[in-house]
């Protein structure tokens, strides 16, 4: 549970509570690797964030794979202030065999995930682009690239 933040263009920012609802919380929690949302919060319940407010008027149906797939005003287009930061409370149980997926990042709004690993934090790197998941080619893949992916997926 906590304030919801997303990584976009290498910077962490918050999500405004305008339009944010249980469907959006469900998508966010699933993207973080949890089975479900318990509730969502508004008015900076978990404190005010800093930096950009990346998403405003997020409208999800509930079945999307990530917040990037939900309708919103556009990255960084917001009339909110940090007193309107959204938060989520997710179920305490992680999805079995499913590592948490990164929040959106990159100039194209890519979303990354790990698939087919035997343990959390292991697996094939996949990227969502134009609504389709694809694998990452290993040509010139090195420890530095792996470290970036691990950080983006929340593995320090």
Buried (B, 14 or more C-beta within 10 A) or exposed (E): EEBBBBBBBEEBBBBBBBBBBBBBBBBBBBBBBBBEBBEBBBEBBBEEBEEBBBBBBBEBEBEBBBBBBBEBBEBBEBEBEBEBBBBBBBEEEBBEEBBBBBBBBBEEBBBBBBBEEEEBEEBEBBBBEEEEEEEEEEEEEEEEEEEEBBEBBBBE
